[in-house]
Amino acid sequence: MTYFLVTKLSKEAKQSTAIMQAQNYEMLLHKLDQEHAMALSIKEIPSFIGALIPAKGKKISIEEIIEVIENLQLVVKSGLPLYQGLMDLAQESDNPRLKEMLIHIATEVSRGKSLSAAFEPYKYTLGTMMLNLIKIGEDTGRLEITLKRGASFLRRTNALKKKAKSALIYPSFALFAVTGAMLIWMVYVLPQMSELFVEMGIELPAITLFLMHTSDFLAEYFLYLAAGLVALVILFKLFHKKYMKMRFATDAFILKIPIVHQIVKGFNIAFISEYLRLAFSSGIPIYDSLNTLQKNINNELYKKALQEATDAIASGSQLSSAFGNTKIFSPFTVRMMAVGEAAGTLEDQLALISEYYYEKVDYYAENIGKIIEPVVLIIVGGFMALVMVGLMGPIYDLISDMS
């Protein structure tokens, strides 16, 4: 979305200046036309300033897109004109952004544009894959079927994303909670014990001195350390967004973390298999499917693997061979693809692969707490054992001296 500073003249001949948001100049003029206003001047606001402007209305969610696609499928099935169906959907929407989008698409359809052409300006909201499905549905006269398949795909992959995220939330929370508890002990509890030992003049062992020095350091520089951590997180996000090598290194590191790599791997393979199955069933060429798929994958390792597979397919390789040469897809995935190619049941085999990894992610989402609980207990237990040894030793010596 782009922001514009617009000076306009209303139908009541009143002049006003406002900041307006639109995909491009054409859509901005369409907005003004809907308001029955005439633009006197239009200036595009630089993107770095536009990023600071709070957006009007909530973002269009994937759930809302799924609902639109499902309703459009029903509109096509019922024989209702697309314009009327889109306008009805717009009137029912509570999201101003979605309502504006649907009204614009309906207007473009009424002017003679195809549904895919009307959706084109919103391809990043709708998704490149869904836009391609609509085009194929229009070309083949099977728009109802492609819309139904597309909605089913979006709903399934959205559920998969939620499962993967929920599976990763618990480890993050556990790590945060354990780290917080350790810091509270080191910053607030240990200094009080240290003062007691110093006042009593007890000779302290090396482990107690280590804990005391660490505690003093954290207590003195805690704010600086916290500010430094926040700065590092911000810098990491900026570099991660800007540089592909940074994203690649981060994704490679994540795939080496125990348990977490199973969730990430399962999600990506399930997503890729489900997409390719949908592409085959809809008649999208494999080369085009892989090209589109690359734009819908966030993990740089799998994106690179898909690029290598696409190049191999262009050179005449089979899908299973192309995927196997990337070395990132599991032997099970490659073997199932090879069986499907040999038996002419590739679509069915891709469905089995997708279902297998979907269930795997679902398993980790349901059982992640039980899986990492021993690790958390070992970390907490190890820390508490270190603290107890460091504290109980001097206390025991103190009691012995008193006796």
Secondary structure as the mmCIF struct_conf table of DSSP 4:
data_model
#
loop_
_struct_conf.conf_type_id
_struct_conf.id
_struct_conf.beg_label_comp_id
_struct_conf.beg_label_asym_id
_struct_conf.beg_label_seq_id
_struct_conf.end_label_comp_id
_struct_conf.end_label_asym_id
_struct_conf.end_label_seq_id
STRN STRN1 THR A 2 LEU A 9
TURN_TY1_P TURN_TY1_P1 LYS A 11 GLU A 12
BEND BEND1 ALA A 13 ALA A 13
STRN STRN2 GLN A 15 ALA A 22
BEND BEND2 GLN A 23 ASN A 24
HELX_RH_AL_P HELX_RH_AL_P1 TYR A 25 GLN A 34
TURN_TY1_P TURN_TY1_P2 GLU A 35 HIS A 36
STRN STRN3 MET A 38 GLU A 44
HELX_LH_PP_P HELX_LH_PP_P1 ILE A 45 PRO A 46
HELX_RH_AL_P HELX_RH_AL_P2 SER A 47 GLY A 50
TURN_TY1_P TURN_TY1_P3 ALA A 51 LEU A 52
BEND BEND3 ILE A 53 ILE A 53
HELX_LH_PP_P HELX_LH_PP_P2 PRO A 54 ALA A 55
BEND BEND4 LYS A 56 GLY A 57
HELX_LH_PP_P HELX_LH_PP_P3 LYS A 58 SER A 61
HELX_RH_AL_P HELX_RH_AL_P3 ILE A 62 SER A 78
TURN_TY1_P TURN_TY1_P4 GLY A 79 GLY A 79
HELX_RH_AL_P HELX_RH_AL_P4 LEU A 82 GLU A 92
HELX_RH_AL_P HELX_RH_AL_P5 PRO A 96 SER A 110
TURN_TY1_P TURN_TY1_P5 ARG A 111 GLY A 112
HELX_RH_AL_P HELX_RH_AL_P6 LEU A 115 PHE A 119
HELX_RH_3T_P HELX_RH_3T_P1 GLU A 120 TYR A 122
HELX_RH_AL_P HELX_RH_AL_P7 LYS A 123 LEU A 126
HELX_RH_AL_P HELX_RH_AL_P8 THR A 128 THR A 140
TURN_TY1_P TURN_TY1_P6 GLY A 141 GLY A 141
HELX_RH_AL_P HELX_RH_AL_P9 LEU A 143 ILE A 184
HELX_RH_PI_P HELX_RH_PI_P1 TRP A 185 VAL A 189
HELX_RH_AL_P HELX_RH_AL_P10 LEU A 190 MET A 200
TURN_TY1_P TURN_TY1_P7 GLY A 201 GLY A 201
HELX_LH_PP_P HELX_LH_PP_P4 ILE A 202 PRO A 205
HELX_RH_AL_P HELX_RH_AL_P11 ALA A 206 LYS A 242
HELX_RH_AL_P HELX_RH_AL_P12 MET A 244 ILE A 254
TURN_TY1_P TURN_TY1_P8 LEU A 255 LYS A 256
BEND BEND5 ILE A 257 ILE A 257
TURN_TY1_P TURN_TY1_P9 PRO A 258 ILE A 259
HELX_RH_AL_P HELX_RH_AL_P13 VAL A 260 SER A 282
TURN_TY1_P TURN_TY1_P10 GLY A 283 GLY A 283
HELX_RH_AL_P HELX_RH_AL_P14 ILE A 286 LYS A 295
TURN_TY1_P TURN_TY1_P11 ASN A 296 ASN A 296
HELX_RH_AL_P HELX_RH_AL_P15 GLU A 300 ALA A 314
TURN_TY1_P TURN_TY1_P12 SER A 315 GLY A 316
HELX_RH_AL_P HELX_RH_AL_P16 LEU A 319 ASN A 325
TURN_TY1_P TURN_TY1_P13 THR A 326 THR A 326
BEND BEND6 LYS A 327 LYS A 327
BEND BEND7 PHE A 329 PHE A 329
HELX_RH_AL_P HELX_RH_AL_P17 PRO A 331 ALA A 343
TURN_TY1_P TURN_TY1_P14 GLY A 344 GLY A 344
HELX_RH_AL_P HELX_RH_AL_P18 LEU A 346 MET A 402
#
